[in-house]
């Protein structure tokens, strides 16, 4: 039996922002069921990479194929997107279930058109993300973790074959981090979906990651966590001394300069500073 087609294929990709080249010559193949974490300092092009895959940012060179098709500007219903956890305004005129419904009705442009079975699908998603107790409350009254669970339900509404996550754990406490990670991991295992997850802290997802794409200093490296997250590789990538330390089951990266500052402790060691 032949191997399944890649969920994501990037060939010879380059991207410039103003006069600065974020990265070039990027080749990446993501297989169904694979979880790849994207790491790097601020300004290294992590979020821009996701935007390019979503069709929102044109490449300077190269190509991107998603689930066998070239990237389209309007995106694909088979690609899910889970953004950073940012609290919605208290007066947001939506209930929790309305947020999930936006994913089920599936129209980013124009008014959503209900379809037969939509209500049952929304209820099933609400149960899947553990939001039954707060689904009918205004979203502005919910905690950041509760809102992020609902966003996860929205992102998974069409059972995407590729899930893009942009700092989905930011500002969440440990319990909600683990809950959101569990939702992402369960979807990829049950649906054989590929996941590309941008994060500033690898520790919460380290045990579930297959490979790491590390962007820094206009360069990148790709490999397993052990291959990438070591002092030798990151020192070479940054062109400056970087030390990777283990503290129990956690990694601490010390000395990695930020892309836009001369002296900066990498966000991996924020909670150990």
C-alpha positions, 0 to 999 in steps of 0.5 A, a space after each residue: 500500500 502506498 503512503 497517504 498523500 501529504 496533508 501539507 507540502 511546501 517547496 522552495 518557499 521564501 517570504 519577505 517582509 518589507 526589506 527583510 527576508 524572514 526565511 527562504 528555501 523552506 521545504 516541509 512535508 507534513 503527513 496525516 496524523 503528524 504534529 509539528 511544532 513551529 518555534 522561534 523568536 518574535 519576528 521570525 515569521 512563525 505566524 506569517 507562515 500560517 498566514 501563507 498556508 491560509 492563503 492570506 500572505 503571498 510567498 516571495 518564491 515557492 509553492 504550498 499545497 494543502 490536502 492535494 490542492 494549491 493554496 487559495 486566497 479564500 482558504 479551504 473548509 478542510 483547514 481548521 484554524 485555532 488562534 491565540 487566546 485573546 479575551 473577547 469584549 464583555 459586550 460581545 453579542 454572541 453566546 458560546 454556541 453561536 461561536 461554534 455555530 460560525 464554524 459549522 455554518 462555515 461562511 467566513 464571508 456573508 451571513 451563515 446559512 443553516 443546514 439540516 443537521 447543524 444544530 445537532 452538529 453544534 451540540 456534538 462539538 460543544 460536548 466534545 470540547 467540554 463546553 456544555 455548562 457555559 455554551 448558552 452564556 454570553 461569550 464576553 462573560 466567559 474565562 479565557 480558557 472557556 472561550 478557547 475551548 469554544 474556539 477549538 470547537 469552531 476550528 474542528 467543526 468541519 473535521 479538518 484534515 489540517 489544523 493550524 494553531 497559532 499560539 493557542 495556549 497563550 494566557 491559559 492556566 495549566 488546566 486549560 492548556 492541558 484541556 486544549 492540547 487534549 482536544 487538538 491531540 484527540 482530533 489528530 488521532 481520531 481523524 488522522 489530521 495533521 497539525 501545525 502548532 506555533 508556540 513560544 513554549 514547547 513544554 506543554 506539547 513536548 510529549 505529543 510533538 513528532 517534529 519541530 520546525 525552528 525559525 530564527 535569524 532568517 534560517 530554519 532547522 527541522 527535525 525531532 525534538 531531540 535533534 533540534 532542541 539541543 545547545 549545538 543546533 540552536 547555537 549554530 542556528 542563532 550564531 550565538 551561544 544558546 544553552 538547552 537545559 533539562 529541569 525534570 521533564 521541562 526544557 529551558 532555553 537560555 541565551 537565544 536572542 530575539 529577532 528584533 532585540 540584541 539581548 533577550 531570554 527566549 520565551 521557553 524559560 519565562 516561567 523559570 526566570 
